[in-house]
Amino acid sequence: MPKVLEEGIHVVTPPRKWRMDLVLQRLALVALIVAIWWIVSLPLPHFIMPGPPRVMQALAMISGNGDLWHNLAITLGRVCAGFLLATAIGLPFGILLGASRRLGDFFEPIIPVMNTISSAIWAIFAIIWFGVSNATSARRCSTRSMRHLRGGVTTWMPSSRTLGMLLSGRVISDK
């Protein structure tokens, strides 16, 4: 290995320094957002827009009695179950759509349309169709994974076929 390249590999990078001006800017931004929230909440009833003190009191109460942690665990469990369910749905369908040109062409117009609709809108539809359950969070991930896997499989299949023919010594025709 050339000496210049070896020296470049072993260069110790200096530790990152905290940029106090950037930290102060971020803190000022948070303070500004909280101040605007507080000012906007003053003339409104608390059930429409509670102010920061009321929200902090409620947060302290639900974290103190255990409701926050229980509900957070349920939510994270639903997100994980939804992701696993979406992977279980999207993986085989994406591979199938990529491996079969006929199926891929048939579903081609539907999948991009499903991906262009906002996640917030799909969340509303999922709650209407499935209720509040683990299946609600699965829909969005499954169409994305189907689309990406289909694209990967369609580009991978011809190149792997070509590579297999080259390695086996067979002649590839352009027909």
FIKOL-689327 format. One record per residue: residue in one letter; x, y, z of N, C-alpha, C in turn. Coordinates in pm, whole numbers, padded with zeros to 5 digits, always signed. Example, Ala and Ser with C-alpha at 12.3 -4.5 7.8 and 13.67 -1.06 7.14 Angstrom:
2
A+01319-00569+00780+01230-00450+00780+01320-00330+00780 S+01285-00225+00708+01367-00106+00714+01290+00003+00787 
//
This chain:
175
M+00085-00118+00000+00000+00000+00000+00090+00124+00000 P+00060+00220-00086+00141+00342-00088+00135+00415+00045 K+00243+00479+00079+00254+00546+00208+00154+00660+00222 V+00131+00736+00114+00038+00850+00120-00103+00802+00151 L-00145+00694+00084-00279+00641+00107-00292+00586+00248 E-00188+00520+00296-00190+00464+00431-00200+00574+00536 E-00131+00685+00514-00139+00796+00609-00278+00858+00609 G-00342+00863+00492-00477+00919+00485-00581+00834+00555 I-00558+00702+00558-00654+00612+00622-00649+00628+00774 H-00530+00648+00830-00513+00649+00974-00517+00788+01035 V-00566+00886+00963-00573+01022+01017-00682+01026+01124 V-00648+01081+01237-00744+01094+01346-00826+01220+01323 T-00957+01203+01320-01042+01320+01301-01059+01392+01434 P-01061+01523+01430-01077+01596+01556-01218+01577+01610 P-01233+01582+01743-01368+01566+01800-01457+01682+01760 R-01585+01652+01746-01681+01757+01710-01699+01853+01824 K-01704+01978+01791-01723+02081+01892-01869+02126+01891 W-01917+02158+02008-02051+02215+02017-02046+02358+01967 R-02135+02390+01877-02145+02528+01831-02250+02596+01916 M-02205+02677+02010-02298+02741+02104-02396+02833+02033 D-02352+02899+01925-02445+02986+01854-02560+02906+01793 L-02530+02786+01742-02635+02701+01685-02728+02648+01794 V-02673+02608+01906-02754+02560+02019-02846+02671+02068 L-02794+02792+02080-02877+02905+02125-02985+02938+02024 Q-02955+02927+01895-03057+02949+01793-03170+02848+01806 R-03135+02723+01825-03238+02618+01839-03324+02640+01964 L-03259+02676+02073-03334+02704+02196-03425+02825+02179 A-03377+02927+02109-03459+03046+02083-03579+03010+01995 L-03559+02920+01899-03670+02876+01813-03776+02803+01895 V-03734+02714+01983-03828+02642+02069-03902+02740+02160 A-03830+02834+02218-03893+02934+02305-03994+03019+02227 L-03961+03054+02104-04053+03132+02021-04180+03055+01990 I-04165+02927+01955-04283+02844+01925-04371+02830+02049 V-04311+02805+02165-04389+02792+02289-04457+02925+02324 A-04389+03037+02304-04448+03168+02332-04567+03195+02241 I-04554+03164+02112-04667+03183+02019-04783+03093+02059 W-04754+02969+02093-04857+02876+02138-04930+02932+02259 W-04853+02982+02357-04911+03035+02479-05000+03156+02450 I-04950+03247+02367-05028+03368+02335-05156+03333+02260 V-05147+03239+02166-05266+03200+02090-05366+03128+02180 S-05318+03055+02280-05408+02978+02366-05479+03063+02471 L-05430+03183+02500-05490+03265+02606-05637+03298+02582 P-05678+03347+02465-05820+03382+02449-05911+03262+02421 L-05854+03145+02393-05934+03028+02356-05965+02942+02479 P-06080+02873+02476-06110+02780+02585-06006+02667+02589 H-05982+02614+02708-05878+02513+02724-05908+02384+02650 F-06035+02353+02624-06066+02230+02552-06042+02244+02402 I-06027+02366+02351-05992+02387+02211-05841+02394+02194 M-05774+02477+02275-05629+02485+02270-05575+02515+02409 P-05533+02409+02480-05476+02433+02612-05338+02497+02600 G-05305+02579+02697-05174+02644+02698-05065+02550+02749 P-04940+02593+02737-04829+02509+02783-04835+02468+02930 P-04875+02557+03023-04880+02511+03164-04981+02398+03185 R-05097+02409+03121-05200+02305+03136-05153+02172+03076 V-05084+02179+02962-05033+02058+02899-04925+01994+02986 M-04839+02075+03045-04734+02020+03132-04794+01956+03257 Q-04901+02016+03312-04968+01956+03427-05029+01821+03390 A-05095+01815+03274-05156+01689+03230-05048+01583+03202 L-04936+01626+03143-04827+01533+03116-04769+01478+03247 A-04753+01563+03344-04703+01519+03475-04801+01422+03540 M-04930+01450+03526-05031+01364+03588-05033+01225+03522 I-05036+01219+03386-05046+01088+03322-04916+01010+03328 S-04803+01079+03339-04678+01004+03357-04664+00957+03501 G-04723+01029+03594-04717+00990+03734-04805+00871+03767 N-04925+00864+03706-05015+00752+03739-04997+00631+03648 G-04903+00637+03551-04871+00520+03469-04946+00512+03338 D-05043+00601+03316-05119+00595+03190-05031+00623+03069 L-04940+00718+03082-04854+00754+02969-04772+00634+02923 W-04710+00565+03017-04622+00454+02981-04701+00337+02925 H-04820+00314+02981-04905+00205+02931-04949+00235+02787 N-04998+00356+02763-05044+00393+02629-04929+00403+02530 L-04814+00447+02574-04697+00453+02488-04654+00312+02446 A-04659+00217+02539-04625+00079+02507-04724+00020+02406 I-04853+00050+02422-04953+00002+02326-04927+00061+02188 T-04899+00192+02182-04875+00258+02054-04751+00202+01986 L-04642+00187+02059-04519+00132+02000-04538-00013+01957 G-04617-00088+02032-04648-00225+01993-04726-00229+01863 R-04823-00137+01849-04899-00131+01724-04812-00090+01606 V-04722+00003+01628-04633+00045+01520-04544-00072+01477 C-04486-00143+01573-04400-00258+01539-04480-00368+01471 A-04599-00399+01522-04683-00501+01461-04723-00459+01320 G-04755-00331+01303-04791-00281+01171-04676-00292+01074 F-04555-00260+01120-04439-00270+01033-04412-00415+00994 L-04421-00506+01091-04399-00648+01061-04507-00702+00967 L-04632-00661+00988-04741-00704+00901-04722-00647+00761 A-04683-00521+00752-04659-00459+00621-04544-00528+00548 T-04441-00566+00622-04329-00637+00561-04374-00775+00513 A-04455-00842+00593-04504-00974+00554-04595-00966+00431 I-04667-00855+00415-04753-00837+00298-04673-00785+00179 G-04594-00682+00202-04525-00614+00093-04412-00695+00032 L-04341-00771+00111-04227-00847+00060-04268-00949-00046 P-04361-01041-00016-04396-01138-00120-04464-01075-00242 F-04552-00975-00217-04620-00913-00330-04523-00832-00415 G-04428-00765-00353-04329-00690-00430-04243-00780-00515 I-04201-00893-00459-04121-00988-00536-04206-01048-00647 L-04331-01080-00618-04420-01136-00719-04446-01037-00833 L-04471-00911-00799-04496-00810-00902-04371-00782-00984 G-04254-00795-00923-04131-00773-00998-04093-00893-01083 A-04123-01013-01036-04085-01133-01109-04181-01162-01224 S-04306-01126-01211-04405-01150-01315-04436-01019-01387 R-04395-01011-01511-04418-00888-01588-04568-00861-01604 R-04646-00965-01625-04791-00948-01646-04857-00889-01520 L-04825-00944-01403-04881-00890-01279-04830-00749-01252 G-04701-00727-01276-04644-00595-01256-04709-00490-01344 D-04733-00524-01470-04798-00430-01561-04944-00407-01521 F-05009-00511-01470-05150-00499-01430-05166-00403-01312 F-05077-00416-01212-05087-00332-01092-05009-00202-01101 E-04939-00179-01212-04856-00060-01227-04930+00071-01202 P-05052+00091-01253-05118+00221-01230-05167+00241-01086 I-05190+00134-01015-05250+00145-00882-05149+00184-00775 I-05033+00123-00774-04936+00142-00666-04885+00286-00659 P-04846+00350-00770-04803+00490-00759-04913+00583-00707 V-05038+00557-00746-05148+00640-00697-05163+00622-00546 M-05151+00500-00499-05161+00476-00354-05048+00546-00279 N-04931+00557-00341-04818+00622-00275-04825+00774-00279 T-04899+00831-00374-04907+00977-00382-05009+01035-00284 I-05099+00953-00236-05196+01001-00137-05126+01015-00002 S-05151+01124+00064-05084+01157+00190-05105+01049+00296 S-05005+01032+00380-05014+00934+00489-05126+00969+00586 A-05150+01098+00605-05258+01139+00696-05394+01094+00642 I-05412+01104+00511-05539+01059+00451-05552+00908+00462 W-05443+00834+00436-05448+00689+00451-05476+00648+00595 A-05424+00727+00690-05451+00696+00831-05600+00707+00861 I-05664+00809+00806-05809+00824+00826-05884+00707+00763 F-05848+00673+00636-05912+00559+00571-05888+00430+00648 A-05767+00409+00697-05735+00287+00770-05816+00277+00899 I-05836+00389+00967-05917+00387+01089-06062+00356+01055 I-06112+00413+00944-06249+00384+00903-06265+00236+00866 W-06171+00183+00787-06182+00045+00740-06150-00058+00847 F-06043-00036+00923-05996-00138+01017-06024-00105+01162 G-06066+00018+01192-06078+00062+01330-05940+00092+01386 V-05932+00117+01513-05802+00143+01574-05744+00009+01614 S-05653-00041+01530-05594-00173+01553-05454-00175+01494 N-05391-00290+01503-05257-00305+01447-05257-00297+01295 A-05366-00336+01231-05374-00332+01085-05374-00190+01031 T-05411-00095+01114-05418+00044+01070-05283+00095+01025 S-05178+00061+01096-05045+00112+01061-04976+00030+00954 A-05032-00082+00914-04966-00169+00818-04984-00124+00674 R-05093-00060+00641-05126-00029+00502-05021+00058+00434 R-04976+00161+00500-04884+00255+00437-04750+00189+00404 C-04699+00112+00498-04569+00048+00475-04578-00058+00366 S-04691-00129+00355-04697-00240+00261-04691-00192+00117 T-04760-00082+00080-04753-00038-00059-04616+00019-00092 R-04553+00086+00003-04418+00137-00023-04321+00021-00044 S-04327-00079+00042-04233-00190+00027-04263-00268-00100 M-04392-00280-00139-04425-00348-00264-04363-00274-00382 R-04377-00142-00384-04326-00063-00496-04175-00073-00507 H-04106-00059-00394-03960-00063-00398-03908-00204-00431 L-03973-00306-00377-03929-00442-00407-03956-00477-00553 R-04070-00431-00606-04099-00457-00747-03991-00395-00835 G-03954-00271-00804-03848-00206-00881-03716-00279-00869 G-03683-00325-00749-03559-00397-00730-03557-00530-00801 V-03667-00603-00792-03673-00735-00855-03671-00723-01007 T-03742-00624-01062-03743-00611-01209-03605-00575-01263 T-03528-00499-01190-03393-00468-01237-03294-00578-01203 W-03322-00654-01100-03229-00759-01059-03245-00884-01144 M-03369-00921-01175-03394-01047-01246-03322-01055-01381 P-03333-00956-01471-03264-00968-01599-03112-00971-01583 S-03059-00891-01492-02914-00888-01477-02862-01019-01417 S-02937-01079-01326-02892-01206-01269-02903-01318-01371 R-03003-01310-01457-03017-01408-01565-02897-01398-01659 T-02863-01275-01696-02748-01253-01784-02620-01302-01718 L-02602-01272-01592-02484-01315-01520-02477-01468-01513 G-02592-01530-01488-02595-01676-01483-02557-01739-01615 M-02604-01680-01724-02569-01733-01856-02421-01712-01887 L-02369-01597-01846-02227-01573-01870-02141-01671-01791 L-02177-01694-01666-02098-01784-01583-02111-01928-01627 S-02226-01965-01682-02242-02102-01727-02179-02128-01862 G-02144-02022-01934-02076-02036-02062-02173-02043-02178 R-02304-02027-02154-02400-02029-02263-02396-01897-02339 V-02431-01902-02464-02433-01784-02550-02564-01711-02528 I-02556-01578-02514-02677-01498-02493-02718-01441-02628 S-02841-01465-02664-02892-01409-02790-02971-01283-02760 D-02980-01194-02858-03055-01070-02840-03200-01083-02882 K-03248-01204-02908-03385-01223-02955-03483-01217-02844 
//
